[in-house]
Amino acid sequence: MKFKRQEGFRFVFNEPIKANFVIVNKDGQVDQINHKNSHPCEILDQSPRGIKIYSNVEIGEDEVQPVQLEIEFVLDVTTIRALGEVVWTKPFGQGKQYGIHIIDQPDIVDLIINEMKQRRRKEVLKK
């Protein structure tokens, strides 16, 4: 599937951000059992509505329908849990890179933008 970015900016991190994800079950729910099966990943870059992650875990390679994930991460100080859908996959090193489109969640998008701004301000002040 080809996916064209429609957003004005994408923030590439100098050092990947540690994150975890769980695969959302078929009925769109993330239950406690799935949270125990959390997988590590790294966020390579991000926009308000999209995330590029790297993981050694195979994510829905045999699925016919797009796979949904709940990704948990911290950009600055707040823990963010975003629901997203895998839109592309690319082999990379020992694992794969995945493009995740954040499913319509206006509050999460606003939180991501605010956290990215705060993080960037701190990075600029350090220099």
Secondary structure as GFF3:
##gff-version 3
##sequence-region A 1 127
A	DSSP	beta_strand	11	23	.	.	.	ID=ss1
A	DSSP	alpha_helix	32	36	.	.	.	ID=ss2
A	DSSP	beta_strand	39	47	.	.	.	ID=ss3
A	DSSP	beta_strand	50	55	.	.	.	ID=ss4
A	DSSP	beta_strand	68	74	.	.	.	ID=ss5
A	DSSP	beta_strand	79	92	.	.	.	ID=ss6
A	DSSP	beta_strand	95	102	.	.	.	ID=ss7
A	DSSP	alpha_helix	106	126	.	.	.	ID=ss8
###
